[in-house]
Amino acid sequence: MKEGVCSGNPYWKVAVREKDWTVGVIEDGMDIKTAVGGKEGSSACPEKGVCALSMKGSSELRALLSSPFPITPSEPPRKLGFLLDWEEKQLSVYDAERKQRLYTFNTAFKNKAVPFCL
């Protein structure tokens, strides 16, 4: 789904490594490395057009917000599911294998939302 979305309720899955990844959605036209590349991703947040989860090591899962929010699933996810509800302005992220919601972001996308994986 590299082309991005700007309507509807798309759902997609992403396989992730055991450690050190950042996966999410960024507003079209933004530079991913600039938006997510701040100190431990601290510049990435929904207000700046980025909704993402980040794994550092094999156990530090967090939602990237203005103050990163720790998420503590029983086991680290291996496959994430993303559900973007454009009209409700929400992006929900799931552990796709265990069918557990990990986090729901409130979004403010004005342009297309483009999935990314680093």
SERONU-979663 format. One record per residue (C-alpha): x, y, z; residue number from 1; chain. Coordinates in Angstrom, 2 decimals, decimal comma. Example, Ala and Ser with C-alpha at 12.3 -4.5 7.8 and 13.67 -1.06 7.14 Angstrom:
<minus>
+---------+---------+---------+--------+------+
!       X !       Y !       Z ! marmar ! filo !
+---------+---------+---------+--------+------+
!   12,30 !   -4,50 !    7,80 !      1 !    A !
!   13,67 !   -1,06 !    7,14 !      2 !    A !
+---------+---------+---------+--------+------+
</minus>
This chain:
<minus>
+---------+---------+---------+--------+------+
!       X !       Y !       Z ! marmar ! filo !
+---------+---------+---------+--------+------+
!    0,00 !    0,00 !    0,00 !      1 !    A !
!    2,84 !    2,38 !   -0,84 !      2 !    A !
!    0,46 !    4,71 !   -2,68 !      3 !    A !
!   -1,27 !    5,71 !    0,55 !      4 !    A !
!   -4,92 !    6,17 !    1,46 !      5 !    A !
!   -7,23 !    9,09 !    2,04 !      6 !    A !
!  -10,62 !    7,45 !    2,65 !      7 !    A !
!  -12,37 !    4,34 !    3,87 !      8 !    A !
!  -11,24 !    1,77 !    6,42 !      9 !    A !
!   -8,19 !   -0,01 !    5,01 !     10 !    A !
!   -6,59 !   -2,87 !    6,95 !     11 !    A !
!   -3,11 !   -4,28 !    6,32 !     12 !    A !
!   -0,53 !   -6,45 !    8,06 !     13 !    A !
!    3,22 !   -6,02 !    8,51 !     14 !    A !
!    5,68 !   -8,67 !    9,70 !     15 !    A !
!    8,26 !   -7,23 !   12,11 !     16 !    A !
!   11,68 !   -8,35 !   13,33 !     17 !    A !
!   12,35 !   -9,39 !   16,90 !     18 !    A !
!   13,96 !   -6,06 !   17,72 !     19 !    A !
!   14,74 !   -2,53 !   16,54 !     20 !    A !
!   11,96 !   -1,43 !   14,22 !     21 !    A !
!    9,54 !    1,45 !   13,71 !     22 !    A !
!    6,32 !    0,84 !   11,80 !     23 !    A !
!    3,36 !    3,09 !   11,17 !     24 !    A !
!    1,76 !    5,68 !    8,95 !     25 !    A !
!    3,05 !    9,09 !    7,91 !     26 !    A !
!    1,26 !   11,95 !    6,21 !     27 !    A !
!    2,08 !   12,14 !    2,51 !     28 !    A !
!    4,78 !   14,66 !    1,70 !     29 !    A !
!    6,67 !   14,32 !    4,96 !     30 !    A !
!   10,23 !   12,99 !    5,10 !     31 !    A !
!   10,22 !    9,76 !    7,11 !     32 !    A !
!   13,82 !   10,00 !    8,28 !     33 !    A !
!   13,34 !   13,57 !    9,50 !     34 !    A !
!   10,01 !   12,84 !   11,21 !     35 !    A !
!   11,02 !    9,56 !   12,85 !     36 !    A !
!   14,77 !   10,04 !   13,11 !     37 !    A !
!   14,76 !   12,31 !   16,16 !     38 !    A !
!   16,22 !   11,17 !   19,46 !     39 !    A !
!   14,55 !    7,77 !   19,95 !     40 !    A !
!   11,77 !    8,89 !   17,62 !     41 !    A !
!   10,79 !   11,69 !   20,01 !     42 !    A !
!    9,90 !   14,06 !   17,16 !     43 !    A !
!    7,34 !   11,58 !   15,79 !     44 !    A !
!    3,77 !   11,98 !   17,04 !     45 !    A !
!    0,25 !   12,13 !   15,60 !     46 !    A !
!    0,17 !   15,94 !   15,90 !     47 !    A !
!    3,14 !   16,06 !   13,51 !     48 !    A !
!    1,60 !   13,61 !   11,03 !     49 !    A !
!    3,17 !   10,36 !   12,26 !     50 !    A !
!    1,39 !    7,44 !   13,96 !     51 !    A !
!    3,86 !    4,66 !   14,74 !     52 !    A !
!    4,98 !    1,94 !   17,11 !     53 !    A !
!    8,66 !    1,42 !   17,84 !     54 !    A !
!   10,51 !   -1,57 !   19,28 !     55 !    A !
!   13,95 !   -1,05 !   20,83 !     56 !    A !
!   15,77 !   -4,20 !   21,82 !     57 !    A !
!   13,40 !   -7,11 !   22,18 !     58 !    A !
!   11,12 !   -5,74 !   24,89 !     59 !    A !
!   10,79 !   -1,93 !   24,68 !     60 !    A !
!    7,61 !   -1,49 !   22,65 !     61 !    A !
!    6,12 !    1,98 !   22,62 !     62 !    A !
!    3,68 !    4,19 !   20,81 !     63 !    A !
!    5,44 !    7,26 !   19,47 !     64 !    A !
!    3,69 !   10,24 !   21,01 !     65 !    A !
!    5,04 !   13,60 !   22,20 !     66 !    A !
!    6,05 !   11,53 !   25,26 !     67 !    A !
!    6,53 !    7,91 !   24,08 !     68 !    A !
!    3,95 !    5,60 !   25,65 !     69 !    A !
!    5,17 !    2,15 !   26,77 !     70 !    A !
!    3,13 !   -0,86 !   25,64 !     71 !    A !
!    3,56 !   -4,13 !   27,51 !     72 !    A !
!    2,08 !   -7,09 !   25,64 !     73 !    A !
!    2,59 !  -10,57 !   27,11 !     74 !    A !
!    4,94 !  -11,33 !   24,19 !     75 !    A !
!    6,50 !   -9,06 !   21,55 !     76 !    A !
!    4,41 !   -9,02 !   18,37 !     77 !    A !
!    5,72 !  -10,68 !   15,19 !     78 !    A !
!    3,00 !   -9,42 !   12,88 !     79 !    A !
!    1,13 !   -6,13 !   13,26 !     80 !    A !
!   -2,30 !   -5,34 !   11,86 !     81 !    A !
!   -3,26 !   -1,75 !   11,06 !     82 !    A !
!   -6,83 !   -0,48 !   10,73 !     83 !    A !
!   -7,16 !    3,12 !    9,58 !     84 !    A !
!  -10,63 !    4,60 !   10,06 !     85 !    A !
!  -10,40 !    7,76 !    7,98 !     86 !    A !
!  -13,77 !    9,21 !    9,02 !     87 !    A !
!  -13,29 !    8,56 !   12,76 !     88 !    A !
!   -9,68 !    9,78 !   12,45 !     89 !    A !
!   -8,22 !    6,76 !   14,21 !     90 !    A !
!   -5,45 !    4,27 !   13,50 !     91 !    A !
!   -5,63 !    1,08 !   15,55 !     92 !    A !
!   -2,63 !   -1,24 !   15,73 !     93 !    A !
!   -3,06 !   -4,91 !   16,61 !     94 !    A !
!   -0,94 !   -7,94 !   17,34 !     95 !    A !
!   -2,31 !   -9,70 !   14,26 !     96 !    A !
!   -1,42 !  -13,21 !   15,46 !     97 !    A !
!   -2,97 !  -12,86 !   18,93 !     98 !    A !
!   -5,79 !  -10,57 !   17,74 !     99 !    A !
!   -5,07 !   -8,06 !   20,52 !    100 !    A !
!   -5,24 !   -4,30 !   20,14 !    101 !    A !
!   -1,94 !   -2,71 !   21,10 !    102 !    A !
!   -2,78 !    0,98 !   20,67 !    103 !    A !
!   -5,22 !    3,37 !   18,97 !    104 !    A !
!   -3,95 !    6,72 !   17,70 !    105 !    A !
!   -6,13 !    9,75 !   17,12 !    106 !    A !
!   -5,04 !   11,05 !   13,74 !    107 !    A !
!   -5,19 !   14,45 !   12,10 !    108 !    A !
!   -4,13 !   13,60 !    8,54 !    109 !    A !
!   -4,98 !   16,30 !    6,02 !    110 !    A !
!   -3,31 !   14,50 !    3,09 !    111 !    A !
!   -2,95 !   10,84 !    2,19 !    112 !    A !
!   -1,62 !    8,53 !    4,88 !    113 !    A !
!    1,31 !    6,38 !    3,70 !    114 !    A !
!    2,42 !    3,23 !    5,57 !    115 !    A !
!    6,14 !    2,86 !    6,36 !    116 !    A !
!    8,49 !    0,39 !    7,99 !    117 !    A !
!   12,02 !    1,20 !    9,23 !    118 !    A !
+---------+---------+---------+--------+------+
</minus>
